[in-house]
Amino acid sequence: MDQTEILHPEELKKPQTGHPKGLYVLFATEMWERFSYYGMRALLVLYLTAQIVNGGFQLDRTSALEIYAIFTGLVYLTPIVGGLLADKVLGQRKAIFIGGILMALGQFTLAYSQVGNIEARTWLLHLGLGVIIVGNGFFKPNISTIVGKLYSDHDPRKDSAFTIFYMGINLGAFLAPLVCGYLAVEYGWAYGFGAAGVGMLLGTIWFAVQGKLLGNVGFAPDRDHQSKQQLTLGGKDWTQIALYVVSGLILVYGLLLLWGNLGEGAKDILTTVLAIIGALSLAYIIFSNTKGSVEWKRVGVIFVLCFFNIFFWAGFEQAGGTFNLFAESNTDRILFGWETPAAWFQSVNSIWIISLAPVISMLWLSLSRIGKNPNIPVKFALALIFLGIGFVVMSAANAASQGGDLVSPMWLVTVYFLHTVAELCLSPIGLSMISKLSPQKIVSVMMGLWFASIALANYMAGVLESVLKNNFPDMQLFSFLTLTSICAGVILLILSPVLKKLMSGVS
């Protein structure tokens, strides 16, 4: 057994119906990290489009959504590199700690982007976003990997563990827009972003202090797993970290800075080149670390599900962009005589997650007892179909607002309900799936691949409205997403028997 998977003796004595204490360390760490990310995400587009006199950047809708697309895309792309560094050099623990510190610094830089003239503020905005993107590359794939390593591949508790972990994600995502959105409206943008930075700092401190409860999981592959110096960095570490951080910041900052000055043709070329480089690099890593027919079949399933994952998140991530703008401009937000912040609607999804996760989890268990529990591809297909139904409702809401009338907030609440059901059929199942099907030497890299598919989806979510407007002016965004989501779900249902066979016993 890999040393990184060895648990403390006291953890091995736990009954199989319980969970290791380390799971709850990761639960709280991820909760604060998601508080930080979703607090910032709830503000970003609103911050970019707000008038300069109100502390914003006064960008038009298309430009703001493009920056949102680049940011959210790269946030989910850098985990490939961060996962590789963790698998080969740092170990997951050090990577998480470094990522947490960087993301806190990035949030505080965004808070400071309120200071100075517009040129200085723009520089700080791009720098802050760049630092968060690079830090996320260290953090995001590795905390999910540690959750998986607390359990064996066939441990029936693993799916339950990821559901608990996912509750932590959504508890942070629920609190973040309420706290950060309120502070931004009442006291200024800097307070909203500053609160996100404080949340990230708290999560990082908690992880460093409570790391001993993880047993011996998450250490570097070539280090003494019994070492008590869990977060000490050596010369090899610093060299790898410095190369990644410096090159990452140059790339991310340069891309964000130049994007607004590039023509559409140049943007397409740049996007294509970066995608090809990334795909070739990832292919080499996977090819050199995958052995035997069983591993290759399972890796093939991961690629297929990652492809359909793009369709899901390209629709789901409208929440931070077009849904956010719809809440601000087209929704009646007056509650008891007070206008609620538009950012508060970002918490609705998390309220539904916290309410529905236990119900969905019990549903899977009940179906499992009678031998009817859907396999992973079928659950993904159901997610896509529910997503499409949500966009049917969103299309109706958009039509109701075309005359300039503000529509009831229940439209968005209903859409978030349907999309939450979809999310629970896919997202926690996807994290568990990666930990089960990946070759053991590159679990974090494969987790990075999963997030890379989300990266592409996030980019598409941000630019899709303008692409349709320029090329298919008669096609309404929400109608298009209805069609693509449901069609993708039906196709995946048809493919599910083949994919189940290729998974070689993993369910």
C-alpha positions in Angstrom: 0.0 0.0 0.0 1.2 3.5 -0.8 2.5 5.2 2.4 0.3 8.2 1.7 -2.7 6.0 2.2 -1.7 4.7 5.7 -3.9 5.9 8.5 -3.2 6.1 12.2 -4.0 3.0 14.2 -6.8 4.8 16.1 -8.4 5.5 12.7 -8.2 1.9 11.7 -10.0 0.9 14.8 -13.0 3.0 13.9 -16.2 1.1 13.0 -16.7 1.0 9.2 -20.0 2.9 9.7 -18.2 6.0 11.0 -15.8 8.3 9.3 -12.2 9.3 10.1 -11.8 12.5 12.1 -9.7 13.9 9.2 -12.9 14.1 7.1 -14.2 16.9 9.3 -10.9 18.7 9.2 -11.3 18.8 5.4 -15.0 19.7 5.7 -14.2 22.9 7.7 -11.2 23.8 5.5 -13.2 23.5 2.3 -16.1 25.4 3.9 -13.9 28.4 4.5 -12.3 28.1 1.1 -15.6 28.1 -0.6 -16.8 31.0 1.6 -13.8 32.9 0.2 -14.4 31.9 -3.4 -18.2 32.2 -3.6 -18.1 35.5 -1.7 -15.7 36.9 -4.3 -17.6 35.3 -7.2 -20.9 36.8 -6.0 -19.4 40.3 -6.3 -17.1 40.1 -9.3 -19.5 40.8 -12.2 -21.4 43.4 -10.2 -18.1 45.0 -9.2 -16.9 45.2 -12.8 -20.2 46.6 -14.1 -20.7 49.1 -11.3 -20.1 52.8 -12.1 -16.7 54.3 -11.3 -18.4 56.8 -9.0 -19.8 53.8 -7.0 -16.4 52.2 -6.8 -16.7 49.8 -9.8 -15.0 49.7 -13.2 -18.0 50.6 -15.4 -17.4 47.8 -17.9 -20.2 46.8 -20.3 -22.0 43.5 -19.8 -20.0 41.6 -22.5 -16.6 42.8 -21.2 -17.5 41.9 -17.6 -18.7 38.5 -18.6 -15.5 37.9 -20.6 -13.3 38.6 -17.6 -15.6 36.4 -15.5 -15.2 33.7 -18.1 -11.4 33.9 -18.1 -11.2 34.0 -14.4 -13.5 31.1 -13.6 -12.0 29.1 -16.5 -8.4 29.5 -15.2 -9.5 28.8 -11.6 -10.5 25.3 -12.7 -7.6 24.9 -15.2 -4.5 25.5 -12.9 -5.4 22.5 -10.7 -3.8 20.2 -13.4 -0.4 21.8 -12.6 -1.1 22.0 -8.9 -2.2 18.3 -8.9 1.0 17.3 -10.7 3.3 19.2 -8.3 1.4 17.5 -5.3 1.6 14.0 -6.8 5.3 14.2 -7.7 7.0 16.7 -5.4 5.0 18.5 -2.6 2.3 16.1 -1.4 -1.3 17.2 -1.0 -0.9 18.8 2.4 1.8 21.3 1.5 0.0 22.2 -1.7 -3.2 23.0 0.2 -1.4 25.2 2.7 0.5 27.1 0.0 -2.7 27.5 -2.0 -4.7 28.8 1.0 -2.1 31.5 1.7 -1.9 32.6 -1.9 -5.7 32.8 -2.3 -6.0 34.9 0.9 -3.4 37.3 -0.5 -5.3 37.5 -3.7 -8.6 38.4 -2.0 -6.9 41.1 0.0 -5.4 42.5 -3.2 -8.9 42.7 -4.7 -10.0 44.6 -1.6 -7.1 47.0 -2.1 -8.1 47.5 -5.8 -10.5 50.3 -4.4 -7.4 52.5 -3.9 -5.8 54.9 -6.5 -6.6 55.9 -10.0 -8.3 53.6 -12.5 -5.0 52.4 -14.0 -3.6 51.4 -10.6 -6.9 49.8 -9.6 -7.0 47.8 -12.9 -3.5 46.6 -12.2 -4.5 45.5 -8.7 -7.7 43.8 -10.0 -5.7 41.7 -12.5 -3.0 40.9 -9.9 -5.6 39.8 -7.3 -7.4 37.6 -9.7 -4.1 36.1 -10.9 -2.9 35.3 -7.4 -6.3 33.6 -6.6 -6.1 31.5 -9.8 -2.5 30.4 -9.1 -3.3 29.6 -5.4 -6.4 27.7 -6.4 -4.2 25.4 -8.6 -2.4 24.3 -5.4 -5.6 24.0 -3.3 -8.5 22.7 -5.3 -7.5 19.2 -6.6 -5.6 18.2 -3.6 -8.1 18.6 -0.8 -10.6 16.4 -2.8 -7.8 13.9 -3.3 -7.1 13.7 0.4 -10.8 13.0 1.0 -10.6 10.0 -1.4 -7.4 8.7 0.2 -9.0 8.5 3.6 -10.8 5.4 2.2 -10.0 2.4 0.1 -11.4 2.3 -3.4 -14.2 -0.2 -2.5 -15.1 1.3 0.9 -18.9 1.9 0.8 -18.4 5.0 3.0 -16.5 6.9 0.2 -19.6 8.2 -1.6 -21.1 9.2 1.7 -17.8 11.0 2.7 -17.9 13.1 -0.5 -21.5 14.0 0.2 -20.5 15.2 3.7 -17.6 17.1 2.2 -19.9 18.6 -0.4 -22.1 19.9 2.4 -19.1 21.8 3.7 -18.6 23.3 0.3 -22.2 24.5 0.2 -22.3 25.7 3.8 -19.5 28.1 2.8 -21.2 29.0 -0.4 -24.4 29.7 1.4 -22.9 32.1 4.0 -20.5 33.9 1.6 -22.9 35.9 -0.6 -24.9 36.9 2.5 -21.9 38.2 4.4 -19.8 39.5 1.5 -22.8 40.9 -0.4 -24.1 42.7 2.6 -20.7 44.2 3.5 -20.2 45.3 -0.1 -23.5 47.1 -0.3 -23.5 48.7 3.1 -19.8 49.5 3.5 -18.1 49.2 0.1 -16.6 46.6 -2.2 -13.3 46.5 -0.2 -15.1 45.1 2.9 -16.8 42.4 0.8 -13.5 41.2 -0.7 -11.8 41.6 2.6 -14.2 39.3 4.3 -13.5 36.7 1.6 -9.8 37.0 2.4 -10.4 36.6 6.1 -12.4 33.4 5.5 -9.6 31.9 3.4 -7.1 32.8 6.1 -9.2 31.1 8.8 -9.5 27.9 6.7 -5.8 27.8 6.1 -5.0 28.2 9.8 -7.5 25.5 10.7 -5.9 23.1 8.2 -2.4 23.7 9.6 -3.4 23.3 13.2 -5.7 20.3 12.8 -3.6 18.5 10.1 -2.5 15.8 12.6 -6.0 14.3 12.5 -5.4 13.3 8.8 -3.0 10.6 10.0 -0.4 9.9 7.3 -2.4 10.9 4.3 -1.3 13.6 1.9 2.5 13.5 2.3 4.9 13.8 -0.6 5.7 10.5 -2.3 9.4 10.5 -1.6 9.3 11.8 2.0 9.3 10.1 5.4 5.5 9.8 6.0 6.2 9.7 9.8 7.8 13.1 9.8 6.2 15.5 12.2 7.4 18.5 10.1 4.2 18.3 8.0 4.4 21.7 6.4 8.1 22.3 6.3 9.4 23.2 2.9 12.8 22.1 1.5 14.9 23.5 -1.3 13.3 21.3 -3.9 9.9 22.5 -2.8 10.7 26.1 -3.1 12.2 25.7 -6.5 9.1 24.0 -7.9 6.8 26.5 -6.1 8.6 29.6 -7.3 8.7 28.4 -10.9 4.9 27.6 -10.8 3.9 30.8 -9.0 6.0 33.2 -11.1 5.2 31.6 -14.5 1.6 31.2 -13.5 1.2 34.9 -12.5 2.9 36.1 -15.6 0.6 34.0 -17.8 -2.6 34.8 -15.9 -1.9 38.5 -15.4 -0.8 38.9 -19.0 -3.9 37.1 -20.3 -6.2 39.2 -18.2 -4.5 42.4 -19.2 -4.3 41.8 -22.9 -7.6 40.2 -23.4 -9.6 43.4 -23.6 -7.2 44.8 -26.3 -7.4 41.7 -28.6 -9.6 41.3 -31.6 -12.0 38.3 -31.8 -9.7 36.5 -34.2 -6.7 36.9 -31.9 -8.7 35.8 -28.9 -9.7 32.6 -30.7 -6.1 31.9 -31.7 -4.8 32.4 -28.2 -7.5 30.2 -26.7 -6.7 27.5 -29.2 -3.0 27.6 -28.6 -3.3 27.4 -24.9 -5.8 24.6 -25.1 -3.5 22.5 -27.4 -0.5 23.0 -25.1 -2.5 22.0 -22.1 -4.1 19.0 -23.8 -0.7 17.7 -25.1 0.9 18.1 -21.7 -1.9 16.4 -19.9 -1.9 13.5 -22.4 1.8 12.9 -21.8 1.4 12.8 -18.0 -1.6 10.4 -18.3 0.1 8.2 -20.9 3.3 7.8 -18.9 1.5 6.9 -15.7 -1.3 4.5 -16.8 -0.6 0.8 -17.0 -2.8 -2.2 -18.0 -6.1 -2.6 -19.8 -8.2 -2.0 -16.7 -6.6 1.3 -15.9 -6.9 2.4 -19.5 -10.6 1.5 -19.7 -11.3 3.5 -16.5 -9.3 6.5 -17.7 -11.4 6.3 -20.9 -14.6 6.5 -18.9 -13.2 9.5 -17.0 -12.5 11.3 -20.3 -16.1 10.6 -21.6 -17.7 11.8 -18.4 -15.4 14.9 -18.3 -16.7 15.7 -21.9 -20.3 15.6 -20.7 -19.3 17.5 -17.6 -18.6 20.4 -19.8 -22.2 20.6 -21.0 -23.4 20.5 -17.4 -21.2 23.3 -16.0 -21.5 25.6 -19.0 -25.2 25.8 -18.1 -24.9 25.6 -14.3 -22.3 28.4 -14.1 -24.7 30.9 -15.6 -25.5 31.4 -11.9 -22.5 33.8 -11.3 -23.0 35.6 -14.6 -26.3 35.9 -16.4 -28.4 34.8 -13.4 -26.6 37.3 -11.2 -27.3 40.1 -13.7 -30.9 38.9 -14.1 -31.3 39.1 -10.3 -30.0 42.7 -10.3 -31.9 44.1 -13.3 -35.0 41.9 -13.9 -36.0 40.7 -10.4 -38.2 42.3 -7.8 -35.9 42.3 -4.8 -38.0 44.3 -2.4 -38.5 42.4 0.8 -40.4 44.0 3.7 -39.7 47.4 2.2 -35.9 46.8 1.9 -34.1 46.0 -1.4 -32.1 42.8 -0.9 -28.6 42.7 -2.5 -28.6 40.9 -5.9 -25.6 38.8 -4.6 -27.9 37.2 -2.0 -29.5 35.1 -4.7 -26.2 33.3 -5.0 -27.0 31.7 -1.6 -30.2 30.1 -2.9 -28.4 27.2 -4.5 -26.6 26.4 -1.3 -29.8 26.5 0.7 -31.3 23.9 -1.6 -28.1 21.8 -1.4 -28.2 21.7 2.4 -31.9 20.9 2.3 -31.8 18.3 -0.5 -28.4 16.6 0.0 -29.7 14.3 2.8 -32.8 13.4 0.8 -30.8 12.6 -2.4 -28.3 10.6 -0.3 -31.1 8.6 1.3 -32.7 8.0 -2.1 -29.5 6.5 -3.4 -29.2 4.2 -0.3 -32.8 3.1 -0.6 -32.4 2.3 -4.3 -29.2 0.5 -3.5 -31.0 -1.8 -1.0 -33.4 -3.0 -3.7 -30.7 -3.2 -6.4 -32.0 -0.2 -8.4 -29.3 2.4 -7.6 -28.4 4.1 -10.9 -24.8 3.8 -12.0 -22.5 6.8 -12.3 -23.2 7.6 -16.0 -27.0 7.4 -15.5 -26.7 9.8 -12.6 -24.8 12.2 -14.8 -27.5 11.9 -17.5 -30.2 12.7 -15.0 -28.2 15.7 -13.9 -28.1 17.0 -17.5 -31.9 16.5 -18.0 -32.8 18.3 -14.8 -30.4 21.1 -15.8 -32.3 21.4 -19.1 -35.7 21.5 -17.3 -34.3 24.4 -15.2 -33.5 26.3 -18.3 -37.1 25.8 -19.5 -38.2 27.7 -16.4 -35.5 30.3 -16.9 -36.6 30.9 -20.5 -40.2 31.6 -19.3 -38.8 34.0 -16.6 -36.8 35.8 -19.2 -39.8 36.1 -21.5 -41.9 37.5 -18.6 -39.4 40.3 -18.1 -39.1 41.4 -21.7 -41.6 44.2 -21.3 -39.4 45.8 -18.6 -41.4 44.5 -15.7 -39.6 43.1 -12.7 -40.5 39.4 -12.1 -41.0 37.5 -8.9 -37.9 36.1 -7.2 -39.7 32.7 -7.2 -38.6 32.2 -10.8 -35.0 32.2 -9.8 -35.7 30.1 -6.7 -37.4 27.5 -8.8 -34.6 27.4 -11.3 -32.0 27.0 -8.5 -34.1 24.1 -7.1 -34.0 22.2 -10.4 -30.3 23.0 -10.9 -29.5 21.9 -7.3 -31.2 18.5 -7.9 -29.0 18.2 -11.1 -25.9 19.2 -9.2 -26.4 16.6 -6.5 -26.7 13.9 -9.2 -23.4 14.9 -10.7 -20.9 17.0 -8.7 -20.2 14.9 -5.5 -20.6 11.7 -7.6 -18.0 13.1 -10.0 -15.4 13.7 -7.2 -15.9 10.2 -5.9 -15.7 8.8 -9.4 -12.3 10.4 -10.0 -10.9 9.0 -6.8 -12.2 5.5 -7.7 -11.2 5.3 -11.4 -7.9 7.1 -11.5 -4.5 5.4 -11.6 -3.1 5.8 -8.1 0.1 7.6 -9.2 -1.8 10.5 -10.7 -5.0 10.8 -8.7 -4.5 14.6 -8.1 -3.6 15.1 -11.8 -6.9 13.3 -12.8 -8.7 15.4 -10.3 -7.1 18.4 -12.1 -8.5 17.0 -15.4 -12.0 16.9 -13.8 -11.6 20.6 -12.9 -10.1 21.4 -16.3 -13.4 20.2 -17.9 -15.1 22.6 -15.5 -12.6 25.3 -16.5 -13.6 25.0 -20.2 -17.3 25.0 -19.2 -16.8 28.1 -17.1 -15.2 29.9 -20.0 -18.0 28.9 -22.3 -20.6 30.0 -19.7 -19.1 33.5 -19.7 -18.8 34.0 -23.4 -21.7 31.9 -24.7 -24.2 34.8 -24.6 -22.0 37.0 -26.8 -21.1 34.1 -29.2 -24.8 33.4 -29.8 -25.6 37.1 -30.2 -22.8 37.5 -32.8 -23.4 34.2 -34.7 -27.0 33.2 -34.0 -28.9 36.3 -33.1 -32.3 34.5 -33.2 -31.2 31.9 -30.6 -31.9 32.9 -27.0 -29.2 31.8 -24.5 -31.5 29.9 -22.1 -33.3 28.1 -25.0 -30.0 27.0 -26.4 -28.9 25.6 -23.0 -32.2 23.8 -22.7 -31.6 22.0 -26.0 -27.9 21.1 -25.4 -28.4 19.9 -21.8 -31.3 17.6 -22.5 -29.8 16.2 -25.7 -26.5 15.5 -23.9 -28.4 13.8 -21.1 -30.3 11.5 -23.5 -27.1 10.6 -25.4 -25.3 9.7 -22.1 -28.3 7.5 -21.1 -27.8 5.6 -24.3 -24.1 5.2 -23.7 -24.4 4.2 -20.0 -24.4 0.4 -20.4 -21.1 0.5 -22.3 -19.5 2.9 -19.8 -20.6 0.8 -16.9 -18.8 -2.2 -18.4 -15.6 -0.3 -19.0 -15.6 0.8 -15.3 -14.6 -2.8 -14.5 -16.6 -3.3 -11.3 -16.6 0.3 -10.0 -20.1 1.6 -9.4 
